[in-house]
Amino acid sequence: MSSELAGTDLRTGMLRASQVDQLADRVAACLVRAEEVLAGFSDIQLLQWESPAGRAYRDAVSLQAAALRRSLESLIEARAAVARHSQETSVAA
């Protein structure tokens, strides 16, 4: 009976560790994609468009880029937290 419980606990722990690893992979993928999008903002600046509408467009793009940079900072922190949790979960399993 005791070995059955230990086996169940081990399987549960391994499943949880696997799920946390998958989450870490997804967060890392989100971070990579967000960095790609941020890099693409420079391509859509329309620098040759010098009208007031062009300036307004560039201002809007700049605001979105700033918001995405803040999101990237949060994603970096989330990636580190999930990585720590993944290591802790793997050790516990």
N, C-alpha and C positions, 0 to 999 in steps of 0.2 A: 504494500500500500504506500509506504513511504517513498519507494523508488518511483512509483507512478506519479506521485505528487511532484517529486523532483524533476521527472521527465517533462511533466506539464509545465512547470515553472521555467524550465530551460527552454522549451519550445516557445512559450509566451515571451520570454526575454529575447530570444533570437528574432522572433517576429517583430517585436518592438524596435530592436536595434536596426533591423532591415528597413522598417518604415521611417525611422529617423534618418537613416542614410539616404533614402529616396527623397525625403524632404530637403536634406542638405543639397542634393544634386539639383532639385528644382529651384531652390533659392539661388544657387550658383548660376544656373541657366538664365534666370530672370536678371541677375546682375550683368551677365554678359550681354544680354539683349538690350538692357537699358543703356549700357555703355555704347552699344552700336547706334541706338537711336540718338543719343546725345551727340555722338560724332556726326551723325547725319544732319543735325541742325545747321551746321555751317554750310551745307550744300543747298539749303533752302532759303538762305538769307536774302537773295535777290538784291545784291549790292548795287547793281546797275540801275535799279528802279529808284529814282531819286525824288519822286513825287511825295506829297504828304501821305498818300495811301501806302507808299512803299515804306516810309519811316514808321507808320503805324503798324504795318505788318511786321517789320523787323523788331519793333518794341514788343509786340505780342509773342513773337518767336523767342525773344530774349527772356521774357517772363516764364514761358514754358520751359526753356532750358534751365533757368534757375530753379524752378520747381522740381525738375527731373534730377538736378544735381543734389538737391536736398533728399530726394527719394533714394538716390544712389547711396548717400551716406547711411541712411536707415537700412538699406539692403546689405551694405557691408557689415553693419553691426549685427543684423539678423543672421547673416552667413556665419559670422564668428560665434554667435550664441548657439546656433544649431550645430555647428561643428563641435563645440564643447560638449553639448548635450549628447551628440552622437558618440563621442569618445567615452563619456560617462556611461552611456547605455551599453556600449560594447563591452566595457569592463565589467559591468554588472551582470551581463548575460554570460 
